[in-house]
């Protein structure tokens, strides 16, 4: 039986911004990357449905999706990678728009501070 080696790239957001991730979203989406567009969509659906009402988790989800767009579009440039970047962009738009429409007060401040 063949085994599939999954390489999870380092998410260097802490070094870049000082923000320390607390979810497994980066790892979850990195695993989904290995299996393709449907796996990415499924991972998003589960994460968004479970965590959209938690502003800190929603914020980190938006951050991860944004970085995944860059990771696939800029670093690779192949048709497959650009398709992943395009999907991540659609998912980012959905999560970001939800946050903009639903977060208020301190929750919105938290979101804007981290995603600015």
PAPAZA-201635 format. One line per 5 residues: number of its first residue (from 1); for each residue x, y, z of N, C-alpha, C, O. Coordinates in Angstrom, 1 decimal. Example, Ala and Ser with C-alpha at 12.3 -4.5 7.8 and 13.67 -1.06 7.14 Angstrom:
2
1> 13.2:-5.7:7.8:12.3:-4.5:7.8:13.2:-3.3:7.8:14.2:-3.3:8.5 | 12.8:-2.2:7.1:13.7:-1.1:7.1:12.9:0.0:7.9:13.4:1.1:8.0
//
This chain:
116
1> 0.8:-1.2:0.0:0.0:0.0:0.0:0.9:1.2:0.0:1.8:1.4:0.8 | 0.6:2.2:-0.9:1.4:3.4:-1.0:0.9:4.4:0.1:-0.3:4.4:0.4 | 1.8:5.2:0.5:1.5:6.2:1.5:1.6:7.6:0.8:2.4:7.7:-0.1 | 0.8:8.5:1.3:0.8:9.8:0.7:1.5:10.7:1.7:1.1:10.9:2.9 | 2.6:11.4:1.3:3.3:12.3:2.2:2.7:13.7:2.0:2.6:14.2:0.9
6> 2.3:14.2:3.1:1.7:15.6:3.1:2.6:16.5:3.7:3.0:16.4:4.9 | 3.0:17.5:3.0:4.0:18.5:3.5:3.1:19.8:3.8:2.4:20.3:3.0 | 3.2:20.2:5.1:2.5:21.4:5.5:3.5:22.5:5.6:4.4:22.5:6.4 | 3.3:23.5:4.7:4.2:24.6:4.7:4.1:25.4:6.0:3.0:25.5:6.6 | 5.1:26.1:6.4:5.1:26.9:7.6:4.3:28.2:7.3:4.5:28.8:6.3
11> 3.4:28.5:8.2:2.7:29.8:8.1:3.5:30.8:9.0:3.4:30.7:10.2 | 4.2:31.7:8.4:5.0:32.6:9.1:4.4:33.9:9.5:5.0:34.9:9.6 | 3.1:33.9:9.8:2.4:35.1:10.2:2.9:35.6:11.5:2.9:36.9:11.7 | 3.3:34.8:12.4:3.8:35.3:13.7:5.1:36.1:13.5:5.2:37.1:14.1 | 6.0:35.6:12.6:7.2:36.3:12.4:6.9:37.6:11.6:7.6:38.6:11.8
16> 5.9:37.6:10.7:5.6:38.8:9.9:4.8:39.9:10.7:5.1:41.1:10.6 | 3.9:39.4:11.6:3.0:40.4:12.2:3.0:40.4:13.7:2.5:41.3:14.4 | 3.5:39.3:14.3:3.4:39.1:15.8:2.1:38.4:16.2:2.0:38.1:17.4 | 1.2:38.1:15.3:0.0:37.4:15.6:0.3:35.9:15.8:0.9:35.3:14.9 | -0.1:35.3:16.9:0.1:33.9:17.2:-1.1:33.1:16.9:-2.1:33.3:17.6
21> -1.1:32.3:15.9:-2.3:31.5:15.5:-2.7:30.5:16.7:-1.8:30.0:17.4 | -4.0:30.3:16.8:-4.4:29.4:17.9:-5.3:28.3:17.3:-5.8:27.4:18.1 | -5.6:28.3:16.1:-6.5:27.2:15.5:-5.6:26.3:14.6:-4.4:26.5:14.5 | -6.2:25.3:14.1:-5.5:24.4:13.2:-5.9:24.7:11.7:-5.7:23.9:10.8 | -6.5:25.9:11.4:-7.0:26.2:10.1:-5.9:26.1:9.0:-6.1:25.5:8.0
26> -4.7:26.6:9.3:-3.6:26.6:8.3:-3.3:25.1:8.0:-3.2:24.8:6.8 | -3.2:24.3:9.0:-2.8:22.9:8.8:-4.0:22.2:8.1:-3.7:21.4:7.2 | -5.2:22.4:8.5:-6.4:21.8:7.9:-6.4:22.1:6.4:-6.6:21.2:5.6 | -6.3:23.4:6.0:-6.3:23.7:4.6:-5.1:23.2:3.8:-5.2:22.9:2.7 | -3.9:23.2:4.5:-2.7:22.6:3.9:-2.9:21.2:3.5:-2.5:20.7:2.5
31> -3.6:20.4:4.4:-3.9:19.0:4.1:-4.9:18.9:2.9:-4.7:18.1:2.0 | -5.9:19.8:3.0:-6.9:19.8:1.9:-6.2:20.1:0.6:-6.7:19.6:-0.5 | -5.2:21.0:0.6:-4.5:21.4:-0.7:-4.1:20.1:-1.4:-4.1:20.1:-2.6 | -3.6:19.1:-0.7:-3.1:17.9:-1.3:-4.2:17.2:-2.0:-3.9:16.5:-3.0 | -5.4:17.3:-1.6:-6.5:16.5:-2.2:-7.3:17.3:-3.2:-8.2:16.7:-3.9
36> -7.1:18.6:-3.4:-7.7:19.3:-4.4:-8.8:20.2:-4.0:-9.1:20.4:-2.8 | -9.5:20.8:-5.0:-10.5:21.8:-4.9:-11.7:21.4:-4.0:-12.1:22.1:-3.2 | -12.2:20.2:-4.2:-13.3:19.7:-3.4:-13.0:19.6:-2.0:-13.8:19.9:-1.1 | -11.8:19.1:-1.7:-11.3:19.0:-0.3:-11.2:20.4:0.4:-11.5:20.6:1.5 | -10.7:21.4:-0.4:-10.6:22.7:0.1:-12.0:23.3:0.4:-12.2:23.9:1.5
41> -12.9:23.1:-0.5:-14.3:23.5:-0.3:-14.9:22.9:0.9:-15.6:23.6:1.7 | -14.8:21.6:1.0:-15.3:20.8:2.2:-14.7:21.3:3.5:-15.5:21.5:4.5 | -13.4:21.6:3.5:-12.8:22.1:4.7:-13.3:23.4:5.1:-13.6:23.7:6.2 | -13.5:24.3:4.1:-14.1:25.6:4.3:-15.5:25.5:4.9:-15.8:26.1:5.9 | -16.3:24.7:4.2:-17.7:24.5:4.7:-17.8:24.1:6.1:-18.6:24.7:6.9
46> -17.0:23.1:6.5:-17.0:22.7:7.9:-16.5:23.7:8.9:-17.1:24.0:9.9 | -15.4:24.4:8.5:-14.8:25.4:9.4:-15.8:26.6:9.5:-16.0:27.1:10.6 | -16.3:27.1:8.4:-17.1:28.2:8.4:-18.4:28.0:9.2:-18.9:28.8:10.0 | -19.1:26.8:8.9:-20.3:26.5:9.6:-20.1:26.4:11.1:-21.0:26.8:11.9 | -19.0:25.8:11.5:-18.7:25.6:12.9:-18.3:26.8:13.7:-18.6:27.0:14.8
51> -17.6:27.7:13.0:-17.0:28.8:13.7:-17.3:30.2:13.3:-16.8:31.2:13.8 | -18.3:30.4:12.4:-18.6:31.7:11.9:-19.2:32.7:13.0:-19.1:33.9:12.8 | -19.7:32.1:14.0:-20.3:32.9:15.1:-19.3:33.2:16.2:-19.6:33.8:17.2 | -18.0:32.7:16.1:-17.0:33.0:17.0:-16.0:34.0:16.3:-15.3:33.6:15.4 | -16.0:35.3:16.7:-15.3:36.3:16.0:-13.8:36.1:15.9:-13.2:36.4:14.9
56> -13.2:35.5:16.9:-11.8:35.2:16.9:-11.4:34.1:15.9:-10.5:34.2:15.2 | -12.2:33.0:15.9:-12.0:32.0:14.9:-12.3:32.4:13.5:-11.6:32.1:12.6 | -13.4:33.2:13.4:-13.7:33.8:12.1:-12.6:34.7:11.5:-12.2:34.6:10.4 | -12.0:35.5:12.4:-10.9:36.3:12.0:-9.7:35.5:11.6:-9.1:35.8:10.5 | -9.4:34.4:12.3:-8.2:33.6:11.9:-8.5:32.9:10.6:-7.6:32.7:9.8
61> -9.8:32.5:10.4:-10.1:31.8:9.1:-9.9:32.8:8.0:-9.4:32.4:7.0 | -10.3:34.0:8.1:-10.1:35.0:7.1:-8.6:35.2:6.8:-8.2:35.3:5.7 | -7.8:35.3:7.9:-6.4:35.4:7.7:-5.8:34.2:6.9:-5.0:34.4:6.0 | -6.2:33.0:7.3:-5.6:31.8:6.6:-6.0:31.8:5.2:-5.2:31.6:4.3 | -7.3:32.1:4.9:-7.7:32.1:3.5:-7.0:33.1:2.7:-6.6:32.9:1.5
66> -6.8:34.3:3.2:-6.0:35.4:2.5:-4.6:34.9:2.2:-4.1:35.1:1.1 | -3.9:34.3:3.2:-2.6:33.8:3.0:-2.5:32.7:2.0:-1.5:32.5:1.3 | -3.5:31.8:2.0:-3.6:30.7:1.0:-3.7:31.2:-0.4:-3.2:30.6:-1.3 | -4.4:32.3:-0.6:-4.5:32.9:-2.0:-3.1:33.3:-2.4:-2.7:32.9:-3.5 | -2.4:34.0:-1.6:-1.0:34.4:-1.9:-0.1:33.2:-2.1:0.7:33.1:-3.1
71> -0.2:32.2:-1.2:0.6:31.0:-1.3:0.5:30.3:-2.6:1.5:29.9:-3.2 | -0.7:30.2:-3.1:-0.9:29.4:-4.3:-0.7:30.3:-5.6:-0.1:29.8:-6.5 | -1.1:31.5:-5.6:-1.0:32.3:-6.8:0.4:32.7:-7.1:0.9:32.6:-8.2 | 1.0:33.3:-6.1:2.3:33.9:-6.2:3.5:32.9:-6.3:4.3:33.0:-7.2 | 3.5:31.9:-5.4:4.6:31.0:-5.3:4.6:30.0:-6.5:5.7:29.6:-6.9
76> 3.5:29.5:-6.9:3.5:28.4:-7.9:3.2:28.9:-9.3:4.1:28.8:-10.2 | 2.1:29.5:-9.6:1.8:30.0:-10.9:1.3:28.9:-11.9:1.0:29.3:-13.0 | 1.2:27.7:-11.5:0.7:26.7:-12.5:-0.9:26.8:-12.5:-1.5:27.5:-11.7 | -1.4:26.2:-13.6:-2.9:26.3:-13.7:-3.6:25.7:-12.5:-4.6:26.3:-12.0 | -3.1:24.6:-12.0:-3.8:24.0:-10.8:-3.6:24.9:-9.6:-4.6:25.0:-8.9
81> -2.5:25.5:-9.4:-2.3:26.3:-8.3:-3.1:27.6:-8.4:-3.7:28.1:-7.4 | -3.2:28.1:-9.6:-4.1:29.3:-9.8:-5.6:29.0:-9.6:-6.3:29.9:-9.1 | -6.0:27.8:-9.9:-7.4:27.4:-9.6:-7.6:27.3:-8.1:-8.6:27.7:-7.6 | -6.6:26.9:-7.4:-6.7:26.9:-5.9:-6.7:28.3:-5.4:-7.5:28.6:-4.5 | -5.9:29.1:-5.9:-5.9:30.5:-5.5:-7.2:31.2:-5.8:-7.7:32.0:-4.9
86> -7.8:30.9:-6.9:-9.1:31.4:-7.2:-10.2:31.0:-6.3:-11.0:31.7:-5.8 | -10.2:29.7:-5.9:-11.1:29.1:-5.0:-10.9:29.8:-3.6:-11.9:30.2:-3.0 | -9.7:29.9:-3.2:-9.4:30.5:-1.9:-9.9:32.0:-1.9:-10.4:32.5:-0.9 | -9.8:32.7:-3.0:-10.3:34.0:-3.1:-11.8:34.1:-3.0:-12.3:34.9:-2.3 | -12.5:33.1:-3.6:-14.0:33.1:-3.4:-14.3:32.8:-2.0:-15.2:33.5:-1.4
91> -13.6:31.9:-1.3:-13.9:31.5:0.1:-13.6:32.7:1.0:-14.3:33.0:1.9 | -12.5:33.4:0.7:-12.1:34.6:1.5:-13.2:35.6:1.4:-13.6:36.2:2.4 | -13.7:35.9:0.2:-14.7:36.9:0.0:-16.0:36.5:0.8:-16.5:37.4:1.5 | -16.3:35.3:0.8:-17.5:34.8:1.6:-17.3:35.1:3.1:-18.2:35.7:3.8 | -16.2:34.6:3.6:-15.9:34.8:5.1:-15.7:36.2:5.4:-16.2:36.7:6.5
96> -14.9:37.0:4.6:-14.7:38.4:4.9:-16.0:39.2:4.9:-16.2:40.0:5.8 | -16.8:38.9:3.9:-18.1:39.7:3.8:-19.0:39.3:5.0:-19.6:40.2:5.5 | -19.0:38.1:5.4:-19.8:37.7:6.5:-19.3:38.5:7.8:-20.1:39.0:8.6 | -18.0:38.5:8.0:-17.4:39.3:9.1:-17.8:40.7:9.0:-18.2:41.3:10.1 | -17.7:41.3:7.9:-18.0:42.8:7.7:-19.5:43.1:8.0:-19.8:44.1:8.5
101> -20.3:42.1:7.6:-21.7:42.3:7.8:-22.2:42.0:9.2:-23.3:42.5:9.6 | -21.5:41.2:10.0:-22.0:40.7:11.2:-21.3:41.1:12.5:-21.8:41.1:13.6 | -20.0:41.5:12.4:-19.2:41.8:13.6:-19.5:43.3:13.9:-19.5:44.2:13.0 | -19.6:43.6:15.2:-19.8:45.0:15.6:-19.0:45.2:16.9:-18.6:44.3:17.6 | -18.8:46.5:17.1:-18.2:46.9:18.4:-16.8:46.3:18.5:-16.0:46.3:17.6
106> -16.5:45.8:19.7:-15.2:45.2:20.0:-14.8:44.1:19.1:-13.6:43.9:18.7 | -15.8:43.3:18.7:-15.5:42.2:17.8:-15.1:42.7:16.4:-14.1:42.2:15.8 | -15.7:43.7:15.9:-15.3:44.4:14.6:-13.9:45.0:14.8:-13.1:44.9:13.9 | -13.7:45.6:15.9:-12.3:46.2:16.2:-11.2:45.2:16.1:-10.2:45.4:15.5 | -11.5:44.0:16.7:-10.5:42.9:16.7:-10.3:42.5:15.3:-9.1:42.3:14.9
111> -11.4:42.3:14.6:-11.3:41.8:13.2:-10.5:42.8:12.3:-9.5:42.4:11.6 | -10.8:44.1:12.4:-10.2:45.1:11.6:-8.7:45.2:12.0:-7.8:45.4:11.1 | -8.4:45.2:13.3:-7.0:45.3:13.7:-6.1:44.2:13.1:-5.0:44.4:12.7 | -6.6:43.0:13.2:-5.8:41.8:12.7:-5.8:41.7:11.2:-4.8:41.2:10.6 | -6.8:42.1:10.5:-6.9:41.9:9.1:-6.4:43.1:8.3:-6.4:43.1:7.0
116> -6.2:44.2:8.9:-5.8:45.4:8.3:-4.4:45.3:7.7:-3.9:46.2:7.1
//
